[in-house]
Amino acid sequence: MPKEFVQHTVMEPSDLAYEFQARRPRSDFPYQHKFVDVEGVNIAYVDEGEGDPIVFIHGAPESSYIWRNIMPRLAPYGRIVAPDLIGHGLSDKPDVEYKFADYIKYLDGFFEALNLKNMTFVIHDWGSVLGLHYAARHPDNVRGVAMMEALCAPFYPIMDSKKAAAERPGKAGAIHHYKLYKGAEGEDLAINQNQFMEQTMSIHCHRKLSQREFDTYRDPFRKKEWRKPLFMWAREVGLDGDVPFTDEAMDGFNDWLLKTEVPILDVYCYPGEVSEEYDVRWRAERLKNHETAFCGVGLHFVQEDQPEAVSRAIADWYRRNLAPERNKWFTDAQKDDVAKYVGVANALRQAE
């Protein structure tokens, strides 16, 4: 074949696949925070775009930063809103007990302050408890829920911890964690040693976080007086009926999940921690408008372990179920980023 008719491809598809697989998730935060006063407390949040709000609610010890690689995929479809819960991220650190009820109060106030209607929740960890509790109380204001590592049925609420640990060995570690922080040494571990931040997050993230990423999570808790939220989160999980308020809230939204017709997406990884395959399968057999999305190898912080797969799964679910334009593809907003990346990779290969 004449040379002029031979097409030369600098990057073969297999090469491109390897390049993307090796690519680290972005560590910078591509959004500018805004602030709103909720009962005298400044709540930091991301708020971009137009349309029905897609609200991202983080857990512990996180902030809106954990959604940095997820939010861009949802941006083509609506208004992206991601608050930092009180005591987390850039939000104020009010002098409160940081009990579940305190978070409910300020998050409800945040929704009211921004007049958010027809919300879709993207929720994780304790953010799932807050989001599902709100949905159960305000079912007419929630259009859909995408959840990951969610503290809900079949494992939560934990009314018999001994039986639960025996029947679900994979959850025994979580029960031990809760008991440890509820015990006499819990405050020393959380406040003085900062164990929740310095050890727990690393243990429950399969991917090794960069220094920049870890420092961003660490910054809101560098001082001892800032660490009360980390001490209280684990203590607010009910064990054997010791936190009735949380148990009742979980019972309420578990009942809502079984009855609601709104679209539910269950994102999970392997082996997972809070949402193992067993939990997702249990919900798949019982929830009405329920879908699952397996996103690869990951532990608890799936947004860090598998951001590409998680973001695509949620965006595609939203496109099919909730988007005003089903034909609007979720990667359109990132074409420039991908083109820039491919261009750099090609340049490097040509230079070799």
C-alpha positions as CSV (number, residue, x, y, z in Angstrom):
1,M,0.0,0.0,0.0
2,P,1.4,3.4,-0.9
3,K,2.8,5.3,2.1
4,E,0.5,8.2,1.6
5,F,-2.5,6.0,2.1
6,V,-1.3,4.6,5.5
7,Q,-3.1,6.3,8.4
8,H,-0.7,6.9,11.2
9,T,-2.3,6.9,14.7
10,V,-0.1,8.4,17.4
11,M,-2.2,6.7,20.2
12,E,-3.8,3.4,19.6
13,P,-7.0,2.8,21.6
14,S,-5.2,0.4,23.9
15,D,-2.6,3.0,24.6
16,L,-5.2,5.5,25.4
17,A,-6.9,3.1,27.7
18,Y,-3.7,2.5,29.6
19,E,-3.1,6.3,29.8
20,F,-6.5,6.9,31.2
21,Q,-6.3,4.1,33.7
22,A,-3.0,5.5,35.0
23,R,-4.3,9.0,35.2
24,R,-4.8,10.3,38.8
25,P,-8.1,11.9,39.7
26,R,-7.9,15.7,39.8
27,S,-6.8,17.0,43.1
28,D,-7.7,20.7,42.6
29,F,-11.2,22.0,43.4
30,P,-12.6,23.6,40.2
31,Y,-15.3,25.6,42.0
32,Q,-15.6,28.8,43.9
33,H,-17.4,28.6,47.3
34,K,-20.3,30.8,48.2
35,F,-21.6,31.5,51.7
36,V,-25.0,31.8,53.2
37,D,-26.1,32.6,56.7
38,V,-28.2,29.9,58.4
39,E,-29.2,31.0,61.9
40,G,-26.0,32.9,62.4
41,V,-23.7,30.3,60.9
42,N,-21.9,30.7,57.6
43,I,-22.5,27.7,55.4
44,A,-20.0,27.3,52.6
45,Y,-21.3,25.7,49.4
46,V,-20.9,25.3,45.6
47,D,-23.8,26.6,43.5
48,E,-23.4,26.6,39.7
49,G,-25.7,26.2,36.7
50,E,-29.4,26.3,36.2
51,G,-32.4,24.0,36.4
52,D,-33.6,21.6,39.0
53,P,-30.9,21.3,41.8
54,I,-28.7,18.3,42.0
55,V,-27.6,18.3,45.7
56,F,-24.4,16.6,46.9
57,I,-24.3,15.8,50.6
58,H,-21.0,14.5,52.0
59,G,-20.3,12.5,55.1
60,A,-17.4,12.3,57.6
61,P,-14.7,13.5,57.7
62,E,-15.4,15.0,54.2
63,S,-16.5,18.2,52.6
64,S,-17.8,19.3,49.2
65,Y,-14.2,18.6,48.1
66,I,-15.0,14.9,47.8
67,W,-17.4,15.6,44.9
68,R,-14.8,17.5,42.8
69,N,-14.5,14.7,40.3
70,I,-18.2,13.8,40.3
71,M,-20.0,17.2,40.0
72,P,-18.6,18.0,36.5
73,R,-20.4,15.0,35.0
74,L,-23.8,16.2,36.4
75,A,-23.3,19.8,35.4
76,P,-24.9,19.5,31.9
77,Y,-28.2,18.6,33.5
78,G,-29.0,21.0,36.3
79,R,-28.0,23.3,39.1
80,I,-25.1,21.8,41.0
81,V,-25.3,22.5,44.8
82,A,-22.8,21.0,47.3
83,P,-22.8,22.3,50.9
84,D,-20.0,21.9,53.5
85,L,-21.8,20.6,56.6
86,I,-21.3,22.6,59.8
87,G,-17.8,22.0,61.2
88,H,-16.6,20.7,57.9
89,G,-14.8,22.2,54.9
90,L,-15.0,26.0,54.9
91,S,-18.3,26.2,56.9
92,D,-18.3,27.8,60.3
93,K,-17.7,25.7,63.5
94,P,-20.6,26.7,65.8
95,D,-20.5,25.8,69.5
96,V,-23.1,23.0,69.3
97,E,-23.1,19.3,70.3
98,Y,-22.7,18.1,66.6
99,K,-25.4,15.6,67.1
100,F,-27.5,14.3,64.2
101,A,-30.2,16.7,65.1
102,D,-27.8,19.7,64.8
103,Y,-26.9,18.7,61.3
104,I,-30.6,18.3,60.4
105,K,-31.3,21.8,61.7
106,Y,-28.6,23.5,59.7
107,L,-29.0,21.5,56.5
108,D,-32.8,22.0,56.5
109,G,-32.1,25.7,57.1
110,F,-29.6,25.7,54.1
111,F,-32.3,24.2,51.8
112,E,-34.7,26.9,52.9
113,A,-32.2,29.7,52.6
114,L,-31.5,28.7,49.0
115,N,-35.2,27.9,48.3
116,L,-34.2,24.5,46.8
117,K,-37.1,22.8,45.1
118,N,-37.4,19.5,43.2
119,M,-34.0,18.2,44.4
120,T,-32.1,15.1,43.4
121,F,-29.7,14.0,46.1
122,V,-26.3,12.5,45.5
123,I,-25.3,11.2,49.0
124,H,-22.6,9.3,50.8
125,D,-21.9,8.0,54.3
126,W,-23.7,10.2,56.9
127,G,-24.8,12.4,54.0
128,S,-27.0,9.5,53.1
129,V,-28.6,9.6,56.5
130,L,-29.3,13.3,56.2
131,G,-30.5,13.1,52.7
132,L,-32.8,10.1,53.2
133,H,-34.2,11.5,56.4
134,Y,-35.0,14.7,54.6
135,A,-36.6,12.8,51.7
136,A,-38.8,10.8,54.1
137,R,-40.0,14.1,55.7
138,H,-40.3,16.0,52.4
139,P,-41.2,13.4,49.7
140,D,-42.7,16.0,47.4
141,N,-39.4,17.9,47.2
142,V,-37.2,15.0,46.2
143,R,-37.1,13.8,42.6
144,G,-34.4,11.1,42.9
145,V,-31.6,9.7,45.0
146,A,-28.2,8.4,44.0
147,M,-26.5,6.9,47.1
148,M,-23.2,5.2,47.9
149,E,-22.0,3.6,51.1
150,A,-25.4,4.5,52.6
151,L,-26.2,3.9,56.2
152,C,-29.6,2.3,55.6
153,A,-31.4,-1.1,55.6
154,P,-30.6,-4.0,55.8
155,F,-27.8,-3.3,58.3
156,Y,-29.0,0.0,59.8
157,P,-30.3,0.7,62.4
158,I,-28.2,-1.8,64.4
159,M,-30.5,-3.0,67.1
160,D,-28.5,-6.1,68.1
161,S,-24.8,-5.4,67.6
162,K,-23.7,-8.9,68.7
163,K,-26.0,-10.7,66.3
164,A,-25.2,-8.3,63.5
165,A,-21.4,-8.8,63.9
166,A,-21.9,-12.6,63.9
167,E,-24.1,-12.6,60.9
168,R,-22.2,-10.0,58.8
169,P,-18.5,-10.5,59.5
170,G,-17.7,-7.7,57.0
171,K,-19.5,-5.2,59.3
172,A,-17.8,-6.3,62.5
173,G,-15.1,-3.7,61.9
174,A,-17.7,-0.9,61.7
175,I,-19.3,-2.1,64.9
176,H,-15.9,-2.1,66.7
177,H,-15.3,1.4,65.4
178,Y,-18.6,2.7,66.8
179,K,-18.0,1.0,70.1
180,L,-14.5,2.4,70.4
181,Y,-15.6,5.9,69.9
182,K,-18.5,5.5,72.3
183,G,-16.1,4.1,75.0
184,A,-13.9,5.8,77.6
185,E,-11.0,6.3,75.2
186,G,-13.1,7.6,72.3
187,E,-12.6,11.3,73.1
188,D,-8.8,10.9,73.4
189,L,-8.6,9.0,70.1
190,A,-10.7,11.6,68.2
191,I,-9.6,14.9,69.8
192,N,-6.1,14.4,71.1
193,Q,-4.8,11.8,68.6
194,N,-7.0,12.9,65.7
195,Q,-7.2,9.2,64.8
196,F,-10.4,9.5,62.7
197,M,-8.6,11.9,60.3
198,E,-5.0,10.5,60.4
199,Q,-5.8,6.8,60.3
200,T,-9.4,6.0,59.5
201,M,-9.7,7.8,56.3
202,S,-6.5,6.3,54.9
203,I,-7.6,2.8,55.9
204,H,-11.0,3.1,54.2
205,C,-9.7,4.5,51.0
206,H,-8.2,2.0,48.6
207,R,-6.3,4.5,46.5
208,K,-3.4,6.3,48.2
209,L,-4.4,9.9,48.5
210,S,-1.9,12.6,47.4
211,Q,-0.5,15.0,50.0
212,R,-2.6,17.8,48.5
213,E,-5.8,15.7,48.8
214,F,-5.1,14.5,52.3
215,D,-4.2,18.0,53.5
216,T,-7.5,19.4,52.1
217,Y,-9.4,16.9,54.2
218,R,-7.2,17.4,57.2
219,D,-7.3,21.3,57.2
220,P,-10.7,21.7,58.9
221,F,-9.6,19.5,61.8
222,R,-6.0,20.6,62.4
223,K,-6.8,22.2,65.8
224,K,-8.1,20.1,68.7
225,E,-11.1,22.4,69.3
226,W,-12.2,21.7,65.7
227,R,-12.4,17.9,66.1
228,K,-15.7,17.5,67.9
229,P,-17.6,16.6,64.8
230,L,-15.2,13.6,64.2
231,F,-15.8,12.5,67.8
232,M,-19.6,12.7,67.6
233,W,-20.3,11.2,64.2
234,A,-19.5,7.6,65.4
235,R,-21.3,8.2,68.7
236,E,-24.5,9.2,66.8
237,V,-24.8,5.7,65.2
238,G,-27.2,3.7,67.3
239,L,-26.0,0.4,68.8
240,D,-28.5,-1.7,70.7
241,G,-30.9,1.2,71.0
242,D,-28.6,3.7,72.7
243,V,-29.4,6.5,70.2
244,P,-33.2,6.4,69.8
245,F,-33.4,9.6,67.7
246,T,-31.1,8.1,65.0
247,D,-32.7,4.7,65.1
248,E,-36.2,6.3,64.6
249,A,-34.9,8.4,61.7
250,M,-33.4,5.3,60.0
251,D,-36.6,3.4,60.5
252,G,-38.5,6.2,58.9
253,F,-36.4,6.6,55.8
254,N,-36.1,2.8,55.4
255,D,-39.9,2.7,55.3
256,W,-39.8,5.5,52.8
257,L,-37.3,3.7,50.6
258,L,-39.6,0.6,50.4
259,K,-42.6,2.7,49.5
260,T,-41.3,5.5,47.2
261,E,-41.6,5.5,43.5
262,V,-38.8,8.0,42.9
263,P,-35.7,6.7,41.0
264,I,-33.0,5.3,43.3
265,L,-29.5,4.5,42.2
266,D,-27.3,2.2,44.4
267,V,-23.6,2.8,43.6
268,Y,-21.3,0.2,45.0
269,C,-17.7,-1.1,44.7
270,Y,-15.9,-4.3,45.7
271,P,-15.5,-5.2,48.4
272,G,-17.1,-2.0,49.7
273,E,-17.7,-1.5,53.4
274,V,-21.0,0.1,54.4
275,S,-22.7,-1.1,51.1
276,E,-21.4,-4.5,50.3
277,E,-23.0,-6.5,47.5
278,Y,-25.2,-8.2,50.0
279,D,-26.7,-4.8,51.0
280,V,-27.2,-3.7,47.5
281,R,-28.8,-7.0,46.5
282,W,-31.2,-6.8,49.5
283,R,-32.4,-3.4,48.3
284,A,-32.6,-4.5,44.7
285,E,-35.0,-7.2,45.7
286,R,-37.3,-4.8,47.6
287,L,-37.1,-1.2,46.3
288,K,-39.5,-0.3,43.5
289,N,-37.7,2.1,41.1
290,H,-34.2,0.9,42.0
291,E,-31.0,0.5,39.9
292,T,-27.5,-0.6,40.8
293,A,-24.2,0.5,39.4
294,F,-21.0,-1.6,40.1
295,C,-18.0,0.7,39.8
296,G,-14.9,-1.5,40.4
297,V,-12.6,-2.0,43.3
298,G,-13.2,0.4,46.2
299,L,-13.7,0.6,49.9
300,H,-15.7,3.3,51.7
301,F,-14.6,6.5,49.9
302,V,-15.7,5.4,46.5
303,Q,-15.6,8.9,45.1
304,E,-11.8,8.8,45.6
305,D,-11.3,5.2,44.6
306,Q,-13.3,5.2,41.4
307,P,-14.3,8.7,40.5
308,E,-14.5,8.1,36.7
309,A,-16.8,5.1,37.0
310,V,-18.9,6.6,39.8
311,S,-19.4,9.9,38.0
312,R,-20.3,8.3,34.8
313,A,-22.7,5.9,36.5
314,I,-24.6,8.7,38.3
315,A,-24.7,10.9,35.2
316,D,-26.0,8.2,33.0
317,W,-28.7,7.2,35.5
318,Y,-29.7,10.9,35.8
319,R,-29.8,11.3,32.0
320,R,-32.1,8.3,31.6
321,N,-34.4,9.0,34.5
322,L,-34.5,12.7,35.4
323,A,-32.8,14.9,32.7
324,P,-35.0,17.2,30.7
325,E,-33.1,16.2,27.6
326,R,-32.2,12.4,27.5
327,N,-30.0,12.9,24.4
328,K,-27.7,15.4,26.1
329,W,-24.6,13.4,26.8
330,F,-22.8,13.9,30.2
331,T,-19.3,14.0,28.8
332,D,-20.0,17.0,26.6
333,A,-18.8,19.4,29.4
334,Q,-15.5,17.7,29.6
335,K,-14.6,17.5,25.9
336,D,-12.0,20.3,26.2
337,D,-10.4,18.5,29.2
338,V,-10.2,15.2,27.3
339,A,-8.9,16.9,24.1
340,K,-6.2,18.7,26.1
341,Y,-5.2,15.4,27.9
342,V,-5.0,13.5,24.6
343,G,-3.0,16.3,23.0
344,V,-0.5,16.3,25.9
345,A,-0.2,12.5,25.8
346,N,0.4,12.5,22.0
347,A,3.0,15.2,22.3
348,L,4.9,13.1,24.9
349,R,4.7,10.0,22.7
350,Q,6.0,11.9,19.7
351,A,8.9,13.3,21.8
352,E,10.0,9.8,22.9
